[in-house]
Amino acid sequence: MIHQQCLGDTMLKLVIPAMLALLAGCAAKGPKLVPVSGKLTFDGAPLAHNTIQFIPEPGTPGSGAGATSTATGDYSLIATKGGSLVDCMGACPGRYKVVVVEPMFPVDADLKVPVEGEQPAPAIGLPGTPSRKRERQSIPPAYGNALYTPLVVTVPETGGDISLELKAGR
């Protein structure tokens, strides 16, 4: 009995430090992220519910960052860091091409929740949305393509506010 207790104490003395070392090694590594937020506008009006991608140019560390603009056009970038299982707020300092993409489905779609006994929702598209013609894209297509976007920004070492102004006719 005493032999088993000593063995258990020894195991605890070995296992606990090993677990602590393992946990310390799981911390997110990678380049420094700085907070970046701003407002997305199109010809001066807030641009709601659009996806924003910051694509790093050569020499900028990290894999980029992204956000979705709110109803008022505000956004805050998030990024991933190597070894992390969660997204982190911010972006690496450096130079980026910025791509803006409109939502694929209408944000204001009134989704119908199926009632028991009804036919299942179709496998393609959003369930319960009426079939309607896709509205014409409101922003010029160049903003949605990393090769042609005119938006190029620099995230400073301290981060900060980077407002994005899209213009018609680009």
Secondary structure as GFF3:
##gff-version 3
##sequence-region A 1 170
A	DSSP	alpha_helix	2	25	.	.	.	ID=ss1
A	DSSP	beta_strand	36	42	.	.	.	ID=ss2
A	DSSP	beta_strand	45	46	.	.	.	ID=ss3
A	DSSP	beta_strand	51	56	.	.	.	ID=ss4
A	DSSP	beta_strand	65	68	.	.	.	ID=ss5
A	DSSP	beta_strand	74	76	.	.	.	ID=ss6
A	DSSP	beta_strand	78	79	.	.	.	ID=ss7
A	DSSP	beta_strand	88	89	.	.	.	ID=ss8
A	DSSP	beta_strand	94	101	.	.	.	ID=ss9
A	DSSP	three_ten_helix	141	144	.	.	.	ID=ss10
A	DSSP	beta_strand	152	155	.	.	.	ID=ss11
A	DSSP	beta_strand	160	161	.	.	.	ID=ss12
A	DSSP	beta_strand	164	166	.	.	.	ID=ss13
###
